[in-house]
Amino acid sequence: MTTLYIVATPIGNLEDISLRALRTLCEVKLIACEDTRYTHRLLKAYDIKTPTTSYREQNKKTKTAFILEQLAKGDVAVVSDSGMPGVSDAGPDLVDKASREGFPVVVIPGPSVVTTALAASGLPTGKFIFLGFLPHKPGARKKVLESVAGEEGTIVLLESPHRLAAALEDMLGVLDNRRIVVCRELTKIYEEIFRGTISQAIARFTEPKGEFTLVVSGQPAKKRKSAPTTDLVTRLGELRAAGVSAKDAMALAGDRKVSRKEMYRTWLDLQKQRKAPLKQ
């Protein structure tokens, strides 16, 4: 049975590729690339003559079937422009379909901007959340940031230069002025690692250039709020049954250890439970 290889490639410095990756790229019958022009630079540097085909997020629906046809004839390797294929780019669908059809899938590990930035950040790495690229639209971007605002783990995300300023402004508004490490052009000639606060990063990167990986500290323990206790839920239920408004209930049942957002969510849950039809 032929094999689908998922091959990690350098995130900048071409010397970071592994011997196993080079051997695999030499031996497969076809290399599926995010951008053939970009990958050809790597192949040329190591005198690899393997044929290539384009396979990226924009054409994956039409190219997946073609790659599976080629896979039936010989081994195929998948590479992205940098790092591990399938992480914030095309790859998962092909892996899923190839494995469902019985083809072995082998991953050739290697460089990653996520782990590289984490290692360089100096922030806690025991638990982290990877968001990939934030949404383009401000509303959707803020919603994603709000979903992780209360997380204690370090946050890692990717951003393009033309959206960096807007992303940092939204992060300041949603996450407050936390510690941030901005990694630019990792492993490349103009690599830069900036450490400071989000507001300082906004002041520093007024004309951003290159590829960015952002590492942001999790919510400080002193700001973390507890979940509503059973007593608080009962109290809110009593106030609601008495006809008290949501706003007044938040004040009357106030608990400094629980955020108003959590209390209001509990209030809405109680409202849904009251409206739910009784089971026969």
MOTA-V52363 format. One record per backbone hydrogen bond with DSSP energy under -0.5 kcal/mol. NH is the residue of the N-H (numbers start at 1). CO is the residue of the C=O. Records with the same first field share a line. If there is no record, write none. Layout:
NH = CO + CO
//
This chain:
4 = 104
5 = 3 + 76
6 = 106
7 = 5 + 78
8 = 6 + 108
9 = 83
16 = 13
17 = 14
22 = 18
23 = 19
24 = 20
25 = 21
26 = 22
27 = 23
28 = 24
29 = 75
30 = 75
31 = 51
32 = 30 + 77
33 = 31 + 53
34 = 79
39 = 35
40 = 36
41 = 37 + 38
42 = 38 + 39
43 = 39
44 = 40
45 = 41
46 = 42
47 = 44
48 = 43
49 = 47
53 = 31
55 = 33
59 = 56
60 = 56
62 = 59
63 = 59
64 = 60
66 = 62
67 = 63
68 = 64
69 = 65
70 = 66
71 = 67
72 = 68
73 = 70
74 = 70
76 = 3
77 = 30
78 = 5
79 = 32
83 = 9
85 = 83
86 = 90
87 = 84
88 = 86
95 = 91
96 = 92
97 = 93
98 = 94
99 = 95
100 = 96
101 = 97
102 = 99
103 = 98
104 = 2
106 = 4
108 = 6
109 = 107
116 = 112
117 = 113
118 = 114
119 = 115
120 = 116
121 = 117
122 = 118
129 = 154
131 = 129 + 156
134 = 158
141 = 137
142 = 138
143 = 139
144 = 140
145 = 141
146 = 142
147 = 143
148 = 144 + 145
149 = 145 + 146
151 = 148
154 = 127
155 = 216
156 = 129
157 = 214
158 = 132
159 = 212
161 = 210
163 = 160
164 = 160 + 161
165 = 161
167 = 163
168 = 164
169 = 165
170 = 166
171 = 167
172 = 168
173 = 169
174 = 170
175 = 171
176 = 172
178 = 176
180 = 196
181 = 215
182 = 180 + 194
183 = 181 + 213
184 = 182 + 192
185 = 211
188 = 185
191 = 188
192 = 184
194 = 182
196 = 180
198 = 178
201 = 197
202 = 198
203 = 199
204 = 200
205 = 201
206 = 204
212 = 159
213 = 183
214 = 157
215 = 181
216 = 155
217 = 179
219 = 151
223 = 220
224 = 220 + 221
226 = 257
233 = 229
234 = 230
235 = 231
236 = 232
237 = 233
238 = 234
239 = 235
240 = 236
241 = 237
242 = 238
243 = 240
244 = 239
249 = 245
250 = 246
251 = 247
252 = 248
253 = 249
254 = 251
258 = 255
263 = 259
264 = 260
265 = 261
266 = 262
267 = 263
268 = 264
269 = 265
270 = 266
271 = 267
272 = 268
273 = 269
274 = 270
275 = 271
276 = 272
//
